[in-house]
Amino acid sequence: STIFTKIKIDKYQVYYIENSKFIAFLDTNPLSIGHTLVVPKKEIDHFFDLDDDFLSEILLFSKKISQAIKKITRCNRVGLSVIGLEVSHAHLHLVPLNKMSDIDFSKKKISLKDSELNDICKKIQSEII
């Protein structure tokens, strides 16, 4: 099993349906405020090894979250990135963007207090339709 299936992610959980196929949570070392990870519960290493229906579902799941992120962060766009090198479990990043460099994973991550992460999480949750 991977770190995503071993850890409890309820502290900064953005969107979760008990019987769903996915979970989304704030990145605790984000590129920008609102940076969220979307992870299938199914343990598959490579994102594009997910079957077509599953890929469609994860994008629709992510769409709701990205709309909420855009609204609360007032960013120009929410970028989507599939990296998969840091954890061997399929996942995608939703990153608020105002400029191209906002999605540069080689740049220094920002540091947020627990209270700030909780506040961001609650705001995103309140905007999910």
N, C-alpha and C positions, 0 to 999 in steps of 0.2 A: 504494500500500500504506500501511498505518497503522503507528503506533508499535508496536502489538502484534505485527505480522508482521515488523517490521524488527529488533527487539531479541531478543537471546537471553535467555531467562528461566530459565536453569537454576540460578542462584544461590539463589533462594528459592522454587524450584518445590515446590509442595505435592503435586501428584498429576498424573501424566502417563503416558499409555500411548502408545507410539511411533506406532501407527497410528490413534489415536482422533481424534475430531472436535473435542476440546476440550483446553484447558490451564487449570490453576488455579495461581495464585501469590499469595504474600503481597503485600499493598499495602505499599510501602516508606514511605508516609506515611499510616499507618492512623488510623482513627477510634478504634480500640481494638485491643488485642493479639489477634492472630488474624484480623484483617480480611483477607479473601481475595477476589481477583478471579477470576471464571470467564469464560473467553473462548473462543468457537468459533474454530477455525482458519479457517473460511470467512469471507471478508471481506464482511460485510454491515453497513451503517451502523446501521439501526434494528432494535432487538431484536425487535420484534413483526412485522418483515418475514421473520423466520425461519419456515420452514414448520412445520406442526403437529407432525410427527414429530420434527423437530429440536428444537423447544421442549420436547417431552416428554423427549427424551434429555438436554438440558442440565439440566433440573430433576432428573432421576434421578442424573446425574453429580454435581450440586451437593449432593444429599441426603447422599451418602456423606461428602463433605467437611464439610458442616455438622454431621453427627453427631460427627465427630472434633473439630471446633472446639469444640463444646459440651462435650465430655468434657474436653478439656485446659484450657479457659479457665474451666470451671465457671460459665458464664453461665446466665441464666434461659432465654434463647432465642437463636437465631441469626436475625437479620433479613436479609431479601433486598431489595435495591434495584436498580432499573434506572434509571440516570440518563442516561448516554449523551451528555452535553453536553461533557465534557472530552476525549473521544477518539471519533472518528467510526468506531467499530468496535463492533458489538454486544457487550455484556458485562454481567455482573451482579456485584453486591457481596454478599458474605456477611459480616455484621458481628455479632460477639458483643454481646448486649444484656442489660443489667440494668435499664435505665431508658430511657424514650422518647428522651431527649436523646443517647443513645449513637449514634443513627443520624442525627444532625444534621450534614449535610455542610458547613454554614457555620461550624461550630466549628473551633477550632484542632486540627490533627492532632498526634498524639504522635510523638516522635522516638525511634527505637530504634537501637542499635548493630548492626553486622553480626552480631556474635556472638549477640545476642538474637534477631534474625530467624532465624538458622540454627537456634538451639535450638527456637524455636516451630515452625519448619518440620519439623524432625525429629520433634517430638512429634506433630504433626498426621499426618504420614506413618505413624507407628507405630500410629495408631488407625484408619486407614482399613481398612474391612473389604472 
